[in-house]
Amino acid sequence: MITGGLSIATAATLLCQPTQAQTFPAAPPNCVYLKEVTTGKTVIRKVIALNNSNANTDFAVPTGIRFSSYIGRFIPENNARYQVDVNLKYNDGSSSTVVSRTIQARRFYLYNQPFQTPTGRQPFQINSRVTGTRNTAYRVSVLACR
């Protein structure tokens, strides 16, 4: 089930109204950037590896705060085709896919994809999986909003 769109990515399909950007804007009111689980960074830059072996990036959702929606953000560094999937991981070991799109991205355009959990439960992690042509690069982040 896809709820929202993937402003992590497609003008009308994967991302809504892309805008030219070199960096991610400040978080909107009542939203916070989530931190990637291994580095603690809020923005992750990746270069797609052979066989898309580095496609997954996991962001931790803090406990003790109830979030009602999320926004995936994606800035490609190449004019290229990207496949973007967003999966929510829950404490009971289950998961749900909220975004699955192929986009023909424009270099340095910010794609924002709002989404919500289809289960009503808050995830503990949000996984972004971006695949594409080897040596193309992108930056990705996820916002959680109250």
Residue, then its C-alpha position, 0 to 999 in steps of 0.5 A: m500500500i502506498t500512502g502519500g507519495l514519495s517526495i523522496a521521490t517522483a514529480a507526480t508518481l514518486l515525488c511531488q513538485p521537485t525543486q532545485a536544491q543542493t542541500f536539504p532544507a530545514a525541517p518543517p515545524n513539528c518535524v525532525y530529521l531521523k538519524e541513520v542507525t550506524t552513523g547518526k547522520t541525518v543526511i546520507r550520501k551514497v554512490i550506487a555500487l555494483n549489483n546495488s549492494n549498498a542500496n539500503t539505508d536505515f533511519a531510527v525512529p525515536t521512542g517516546i514521541r508519537f509521529s503521525s506522518y513521515i517525509g522521505r527526501f531525495i536529491p539525485e546527483n545525476n540525471a538518471r533512473y532510480q528505483v526508490d522503495v521505503n519500508l517501515k520496520y516494526n518491533d514485532g519483526s513485521s514490515s510494510t512497504v509504503v513507497s515503491r517507485t521508479i523515477q527519472a530523476r533530475r540532477f540536484y532536484l529535491y524530491n519529497q515523498p510524504f507517507q504514513t504507516p498503513t498499520g497505525r503502529q509506529p515503526f522503530q526503523i524506516n528503511s530506504r532502498v535506492t537502486g539504479t545505475r552503478n556510480t550514480a549518486y544521491r543523498v537521502s533523508v527521512l523526516a518524522c512529523r507530529 
